[in-house]
């Protein structure tokens, strides 16, 4: 039954691959510096590696927003987010899977009457503003640095073309890794409390934990989405907002990858905290917002000429619509799952407390029996020792 419920997570992974993965290689494919097939292969490999190795960081914050505590509820929340993203993808809009899953979780909180952790919500909402702005700043500064470097070194056009293609591949691989590390929480985060997977070894080379196995499955779903349906969105990102040169495309991907990595790296968080510096929140940010911010940053570095404000406005409206649509769809779907299909979409706190009390009682009884056995054994040993001493005295 668990595999049936995981289908919505796999669908969401497919939706993320078909939409958000376009943000990594969209500029490279849109400028025809890299073939789509090459981008899909590289993106698929590194998004899986990132999900398995570094996917746990951002999932913690998302879990605190709303603890979906029933597998049917996890299925419904993921399905609502996936349908929303698939709908936006059909409209050729690079929307945010992060926004979709957040909206769906809040829909679950409203339906079940569960409290929403406002601290986590404010932290997530702040990144929706910080992410595109920070990427735009990175892209703006990187563009100025690259421009100065190219003017100084006067690299031949053919050599420059080779370097640009290699850079797009390398930075794209880094971006795919960062996407997997940051956004796998959107795909499989709601299933973490309920998954049945145990540790899995691979040819005695390495072992994956149960959660890593779950993230591996989600990464594979993202890869399928990249191959099957991401090309349309790649062309939208690469061409329609602002006409990018190959080097500008490289800068956008680099700026986006840096931002995704900043919000997913537990090592960076530990480093900042150990040196008394404020830590960057580990939050699943929107790669769609990041890449759009990067493209706008390049446009601003070129004095803002050539920006397609109509497309930009259409994309921005999708960002507003996505969490609202996912939340409403989640609420309605949960109603049908509970009242039509009679599935448990959440566990009541009373039931959870009763289970904990029963476990505590069982533990106490077991501890009491253990203590009783210990006392009984001690008394028997003392009795035998006393009898031996008495026999010895009588003999003397």
N, C-alpha and C positions, 0 to 999 in steps of 0.2 A: 504493500500500500504506500510506503514511503516514496517509491519511485513515481507513483502517480502524482503525489503532491509536489514532488520536485519538478514536475513538468513546467509549472508556471515560472519557476526560477530559471529553468533552461530557456524558456521562451523569452524571459527578461534578458538573459545573457545574449541570446541571439539578437534581440532588439538593440542592446548596447553595442554589440559588434557591428551591426548594420548602420548604426547612427554615430555613436561617439568615436569609434575607431577611425572614422573618416577624418576626424580632427587631427589625427597624427600624420597621416600621409595625404590628406586632401590637397594641401598646397603643392606637394611634390607631384602628385598625379595630375592635378589641375594645370600645372605648368608644363606637363609632359616631360619632366626630368626623370621620372621613374615610371615604369609600366605598372599597371594596376596589379597584375599577377605577382610581380616581385614584391610590391608593397603588402599585398595580402599574406604572402608566405612569411615575410619578416615580422609583420605585425602579429600574426597568429602565434608564432613561436615565442616571442618575447612577452606577449600579454599573458600567456600561460605561466611562464617563468616568474613574472612579477606577481601574479596572483598567488602562486604557491609559496614563494619565498617571503614576500613582504605584505601579504594581504591582510594580516591580522590587525595592523595598526589602526586603520580608519574604521574598521567594523565596530570597535569598542564605543566610539561616540555615537554612532548610529543606533547601537543597541540600547543606549541609555535614553534615547529620545522616546522610545516606546517598546516595552518588552513584550513582543508578540509571543504568548506562552502556549499556543496550541498549534499543531501542525496544519490543521485546516485553515486557521487564521493566517499562518505564514503563506500558505498556498494562495489564498485570496488576495492578500496584500501584494504579493509579487505579481499575480496575474493582472491586477488593476494597473500597476505601474507599467507592466509590459505592453498591455493593450494601448495605454496612453502614448508610450514611446513609439510603438509601431504605427499608430495613427499619425503622429507628427512626422515620422519618417516617410510615410506615404505622401505627405504634403511637401516633401523635400526640405524639411526644416531641421537644422542641427540642434535639436533640443537636448535638455539635460536629463539623463537617467537619474542623477542625484536628486533633482527636484521632483521627479516622478515618484521615487520610492519614499521620499520624505512626506510628500502629500498623501501617499497611500497609508503610511504609518499613522499620520495624524487622523486620517479617516477611521482607522481601526481604534485609535484612542477615543474618538468621539462616539463611535458606535458602542464600545464596551464600557464607556464611562471611566476609562483609565486616565490617570493624570499624565499630562505631557510635561516632560522635563524641560522647563522653560530655559534653563541655562544652556542645555545642549541645543535647543532650538535657536536661541539667539546666536550661539556660536556658529551654527550651520548657516543661518541667514546672513550673518556678517560675511562669511566666505563667498556668498553669491555676489556680493558687491566688491570685496577685496580681490577675488580671483581675476576677473577681467581687467580691473584697473592695474593690478600688479603685473599681469602679463603684458598689458599695453606699455607700461613703464619699461619693463625688461626689453621688449621688442624695440622701443624707441631708442634706448641707450645702445643696444647691440647693433642696431642699424648704423648709428653714428660711428661706432668703433669700426665696423666692417668697412664702411665707406672710406674712412680715413686710411685704413690699412691697405685697401685696394689701390687708392690713389698714390700711396707711398711706394708700394712694391711693384706696381705696374706688371701684374701677372698676365701672361699671354692668354688670349681668349680660349684657346683649346685646352690649355692646362687649367684655366679657371673653371671651365665646364666640367672637366674630370673631377677636380677637387669638390665642386658643388654637388655633383651626383654622389660622390663618396660620403660627403658630409650629410646629405639628406638621408642616406641609408643608415649611417651610424647614429645620427641624432634621432631618426625615426625609430630605430631599435630601442634607444633609451626612452623615447616617448611611449612606446608600446609597453615597455616594462613598467614605467610609472603609471600608465593607465590601468594595467592589471593590478598593481599594488594598491592603487587608490580606489578604484571603482568596483573591485570584486565584492566589496562590502554591500554595494547596491544590489548585486545579483543574488548573493547567497547569504548575506548577513542575517536575514530574518529566519533562516533555517538553522543557524548555528546552535541554538538551545535544544533543538529537537532531532538533529540528525543521528542516525544509528551507526555511523561508520567508526571503525576502530583503526588502529595503526596498520600501515601497509608497507611492507618492505619491497625493494626492487633489486633483485639479483645480489643481495648482500652489500649493495653499494651505498644506499641511503634508505632512510625510513621516513614516511610521511605520517603526521598525526591525523586523527579523524577529521579535524577541521581543514587541514591541508588537502585531504582527499576530496572534501566537499568543494573547496576552492578550485581544485584541479578540474572537477566536473564542470564547474561554472566557467572556467577558462576555456575549456573545449567548446562550450556553447557560444562564447564570444567569438571564437575563431570561425565557427560555422557562419555566424552573422557577417563577419568581415568578408568572407569569400562569396556569399550568396547575394548580398543586397546593399553593400556599402558604396558602390561606385557612383550612384546618383548623387548621394550627399557629398562625396568627395569633390565632384565637379562643382557643386553649389559653393562649397567652402573655398575651393581653389580659384574660381573664376568670377562668381556673381557679385560678391561683396566689393571686391577691389582687385583690379588686375595686378597680379604679383609677378615680379621678375624671379628667376630661379634663386638668386641669393636672398631676396626678401622672403621667399618661401622657406628657405633654410632657417632664417632668423626667427620666423614665426613658430616653427616646430621646436626650435631650441628654447625659446622663451616659454612656450606652453609646457614643454617637458620639465623645465626647471620648476615651474609653479606646481605642477602635479606631484613632483618628487618632494618638494618642501612640505606639502600637506599629507604625505604618506610615510615619511622616514622616521621610524622610531629611534634609529641611531642618532639622527640629527637632534631629535627632541632630548635625548639623554645627554648629548654633548652640551646643548644650551643650558639645561638645568644644572649640570655639574659645574658650569662656570658662572652660575648665578645670573644667567640671562633669561629673559622671558621666552617660553617655549611656543613654537608654532602649533596650533591645534591640529590634531590628527583627524581630519574630516574628509569624507569623500566629496571632493569638489567637482565642479562641472568642467569637463574637458571642452565642451561646446562653448561655454562662456570664455574659457581660456583662449581658444583659438580665435574667436571673434575679437577678443581684446587685443591679441597679438596683431591681427590684420589691421585693426584700427590704429594701433601704435605705429605700424609702418606707414600708414596713410598720413598720420599726423607728422611724422618725420619728413614726409614729402609735401608738407604744407597743406595737407588735407584735400588735395586735388584728386578727383576721380572716385570718391567714395559713393557707392550706390546706397543712398539713404533709404530708398524704398525697400530694398532687400533687408537692410539693417533693421528697419522698423518692423518688418514682418517677422524676423528672427526674434527680436525683443518681445513682441507680442506672444510668441510661442513660449518664451521663458515665463511669462506671467500666467499663461493659460495652463501650462503643464501641471504644476502642483495642485491647482484648483480642480482640474479635470480628474487627476489621479485620486485626490481625496474624495470627491463626490462618487466616482466609480467604485472606489474601495468600500465606502459606506453602504451603497446600494447592493453591491455584490455580497458583502457580509450578511446583510439582511436575508438575501435569498439562500445563502449557504446554511444559515442557522434555521430559518423558518420553513424553507421548502425542502431542503435536502437533509435536515435534522443532523447537521454536523456541528461538533463543538469547535467554535471559532475562537473561544477564549475560556480560560479556567478561572472560576471565581476565587477570590482571595480566601473565602471561608474554606473551600475545598483544599486549597493549597496549605492553609494553616492546619487543617485536620490531618493531612498527610504528614506534615512535619511533626505534629504532636505524636502521631502513631509511631513515626520513626524514632522520635526521642524516647517514647515509652518503651519501645522494643529494645533500644540501646540501654536504657536504665535497667530493664529486667535482666538483660544479658550481663550487664556489669554487676548487678546484685547476685546473680547466680555464680558468677566468677568469684566474687568476694566471699560468698557463702562456702564455695568449695575450698577456697584458700583457708578460711577459718577452720573448717572441718578437718582439713589435713593437718593444720597446725595443732589442733586439739588432740588428734590421734597420736601425733608424734610426741607431744608432751606427756600424754597418758602412758605411752610405751616406755618413755624415758623414766618416768616415776616408778613404774612397775619393776623395771630392771634394777633401780637403786634399792627398792624394798627387798627384792630377792637377794641382792648382794649383802644387805645388812643382816638378813636372817641367817644367811650362810655363815657370816662372821660370828 
